[in-house]
Amino acid sequence: MYNEMFRGDDLRKEYSVIKEWMDKHGPEALLERQAEAEELFRRIGITFAVYSEGADTDRLIPFDMVPRVFNADEWNIVERGSIQRAKALNAFIADIYGSRAIIEQGVVPASILENNPAYLPAMNGFRPPNDIWAHIIGVDIVRTDENEFYVLEDNSRTPSGISYVLQNREVMTRMFPNLFEGGRVRPVDGYGDHLATAMQDCAPANCIGAPTLALLTPGQFNSAYYEHYFLADLMGIELVEGSDLFVDSDDKVYMRTTKGPQQVDVIYRRLDDDYIDPEMFEPTSLLGVPGLMRAMMAGNITVVNAPGTGIADDKAIYTYVPDMIRFYLNEEPVIPNVPTYCCERPDDLAYVLENLADLVVKEVHGSGGYGMLVGPTSTPEEVAAFYKKVEANPENYIAQPTLSLSTSPILTPDGMSPRHVDLRPYVISGATTSLIPSGLSRVALTEGSLIVNSSQGGGVKDTWVLNEGASHA
């Protein structure tokens, strides 16, 4: 098991300042500051909802005070691999709603689109500005050794969590400014400008002057509402709900203001496809904007991310991303996939059913750590029950080996203790494709647990990327 802070008994030089900081303050004092940080998060509303738990669902994601550190070489792998993947996924989405060359040439089977709820036939033939479909993509990455990274899954519909990345850094900078002296840690405060510029880059071709941007939220009861408010404020754009917008007879989208209707050119939508336009999708939806799809098809509004991009989140399609990279970019993947078995394939199904207790099995449309089996930590009864589910509906599942995920230290009353961790960097595509030097590090707070999802009790921590040559030594 790879420990990101130590090589055997030797402290990695990147973590030297963290060790000095811990020794100086001690765990008791740092735990008090950690509690202060969490109380601050609660006061400003950084919570999320777990709808399956009934009433009083708002929950604070636990914040761990010990930063996770990447040196410049390590981050170079993450950065190049994430950008490469985002480019390939955008090319794939454009292709399957266009000429379908990747299917015609037999690289990806047509069957993965059949009966797939994330595939939207209504988008066939549509071309967004600059052929960018997924403007923001979150790539979930795990690590197993010093320079061994794997992509666990992709998030190309409405990836969440960036507010925690930025607020974790804000809190750490306020509480411990000395940690950031000397410019050793690369800053993350340009994300808002970065995203706003990408949205402006993707404005409709008929936009005159500076485009008007807005963020469309389902409202204050949504699990990620704080992030919606935070991002709109960060970019200096309007936060709107469906009732604040309307589509006129000219197939343009307008925002209701005290000065009268104002045309909107680019919408960053934070609600699912089914609810964005009751004219085309769920007719009972009160969250979306009637006629929004009509306006988009007419070229009068850009929707970020475009409807239909959720097809790239599908865990069965995930297995073909390395092939997409080779097909569209003529490159080898910088970061490979985790070896994956598709249960719809007879040979794969037979292997999975025979080895269920040793595998991690996931629903192809699942998220948040739900609908999955972690075989090595499950009871025989749980394995037997999951066996029946997979056998009855194999096309609904994929399986992966249980990786020995890297660990990062968390703060406990006894000092630092290793816990499994993953990373979600956020790739933004506009005129260029890039990402800020940080990401959402999610950590399993329970010793030995491999599930880092916040809905399953995981926490978050600040993620540092050191400037080249900076070691904190």
Salt bridges, closest charged atoms under 4 A:
GLU4 OE2 - ARG68 NH2 2.70
GLU14 OE1 - ARG12 NH2 3.53
ASP23 OD2 - LYS19 NZ 2.96
GLU36 OE1 - ARG33 NE 3.28
GLU53 OE2 - ARG59 NH2 2.62
ASP64 OD2 - LYS461 NZ 2.74
GLU74 OE2 - ARG12 NH2 2.48
GLU74 OE2 - ARG143 NH2 2.66
ASP131 OD2 - ARG127 NH2 2.59
ASP140 OD1 - ARG424 NE 2.67
ASP140 OD2 - ARG442 NH2 3.40
GLU146 OE2 - ARG7 NH2 2.56
GLU153 OE1 - LYS315 NZ 3.72
ASP154 OD1 - ARG85 NE 2.60
GLU170 OE2 - ARG174 NE 2.72
GLU227 OE2 - ARG270 NH2 3.01
ASP251 OD1 - ARG294 NH1 2.56
ASP273 OD1 - ARG269 NH1 2.80
GLU279 OE2 - ARG294 NH2 3.11
ASP313 OD2 - ARG157 NH2 3.94
ASP314 OD2 - HIS365 ND1 3.16
ASP323 OD1 - ARG326 NH1 3.28
GLU332 OE2 - ARG326 NE 3.19
ASP348 OD2 - ARG345 NH1 3.52
ASP422 OD2 - ARG442 NH2 2.79
ASP462 OD2 - ARG169 NE 2.99
